Amino acid sequence: MAKTVKVLTVCGTGGVTSSVIGAKVKEILKAAGYESEVTTCKVIEVGTHLQLFRPDLVVASTPVPNCPVPVISGMPFLTGVGVDRARDEILKALGDQT
């Protein structure tokens, strides 16, 4: 049984941008053999989601200060530039060797 990874995707308004990032992260995790649970939120809601959702990592299109879990930039999933590097960072944060 594959480990379920919890990912919090964050943008300024918690809308479309974080949803697009979440969908792409979900694809990456599936291809790497992970089950995933993705939740989106506004950057101002991160603290609450960290306590309630308890994500393994955060993927964000905006800076997320003082976060106790790894934060990966989600901008590559919006621009298409640096997607492989972001993918590797996500897998490394989860303990995979890449």
Secondary structure per residue as TSV (DSSP state, phi and psi in degrees):
chain	resnum	aa	ss	phi	psi
A	1	M	-	360.0	130.2
A	2	A	-	-74.9	144.4
A	3	K	-	-67.8	139.3
A	4	T	E	-90.3	124.7
A	5	V	E	-100.7	132.0
A	6	K	E	-99.7	124.8
A	7	V	E	-124.1	131.5
A	8	L	E	-104.4	119.2
A	9	T	E	-103.2	135.3
A	10	V	E	-129.9	138.3
A	11	C	E	-144.1	-178.0
A	12	G	S	-62.0	-36.4
A	13	T	S	-116.6	-3.4
A	14	G	S	70.1	25.9
A	15	G	S	-109.7	-124.9
A	16	V	H	-62.4	-43.3
A	17	T	H	-58.6	-48.5
A	18	S	H	-68.4	-29.4
A	19	S	H	-68.8	-40.5
A	20	V	H	-64.0	-46.0
A	21	I	H	-60.5	-45.0
A	22	G	H	-59.0	-42.1
A	23	A	H	-63.1	-41.0
A	24	K	H	-71.4	-37.4
A	25	V	H	-65.4	-40.1
A	26	K	H	-58.8	-42.2
A	27	E	H	-62.3	-44.3
A	28	I	H	-60.9	-46.6
A	29	L	H	-65.3	-40.0
A	30	K	H	-61.7	-44.5
A	31	A	H	-63.6	-27.3
A	32	A	T	-89.4	2.0
A	33	G	T	92.1	13.4
A	34	Y	-	-98.9	147.5
A	35	E	E	-85.6	153.9
A	36	S	E	-144.6	152.6
A	37	E	E	-126.9	118.9
A	38	V	E	-117.3	131.5
A	39	T	E	-125.2	141.0
A	40	T	E	-107.0	153.7
A	41	C	E	-161.5	168.8
A	42	K	E	-77.7	154.3
A	43	V	G	-60.4	-33.0
A	44	I	G	-72.5	-10.8
A	45	E	G	-99.5	0.9
A	46	V	H	-57.0	-45.8
A	47	G	H	-55.5	-45.5
A	48	T	H	-64.5	-43.6
A	49	H	H	-67.8	-31.9
A	50	L	H	-62.6	-39.1
A	51	Q	H	-75.3	-42.5
A	52	L	H	-85.5	-43.2
A	53	F	T	-88.3	-30.4
A	54	R	-	52.5	63.3
A	55	P	-	-71.0	155.9
A	56	D	S	-80.2	-29.2
A	57	L	E	-157.8	163.4
A	58	V	E	-119.7	134.9
A	59	V	E	-120.7	119.5
A	60	A	E	-133.2	148.1
A	61	S	S	-95.3	0.8
A	62	T	S	-139.6	155.9
A	63	P	-	-60.0	139.0
A	64	V	-	-121.9	101.1
A	65	P	-	-77.8	152.8
A	66	N	S	52.4	49.1
A	67	C	-	-101.8	126.0
A	68	P	S	-78.4	-6.7
A	69	V	S	-113.7	160.6
A	70	P	-	-57.2	137.7
A	71	V	E	-116.5	123.4
A	72	I	E	-112.0	139.9
A	73	S	E	-69.1	129.3
A	74	G	-	-92.4	-2.7
A	75	M	H	-57.4	-37.9
A	76	P	H	-56.8	-30.2
A	77	F	H	-76.5	-12.9
A	78	L	H	-97.5	-35.5
A	79	T	H	-96.4	-23.3
A	80	G	S	85.7	-4.1
A	81	V	S	-99.3	119.8
A	82	G	S	86.6	20.6
A	83	V	H	-62.1	-42.3
A	84	D	H	-62.5	-40.9
A	85	R	H	-65.0	-43.9
A	86	A	H	-62.8	-41.2
A	87	R	H	-59.1	-46.6
A	88	D	H	-62.6	-39.1
A	89	E	H	-63.7	-40.7
A	90	I	H	-62.7	-49.4
A	91	L	H	-65.8	-37.7
A	92	K	H	-64.1	-41.4
A	93	A	H	-61.7	-27.6
A	94	L	T	-89.5	-1.6
A	95	G	T	96.1	4.8
A	96	D	-	-78.4	146.5
A	97	Q	-	-86.4	122.1
A	98	T	-	-124.4	360.0
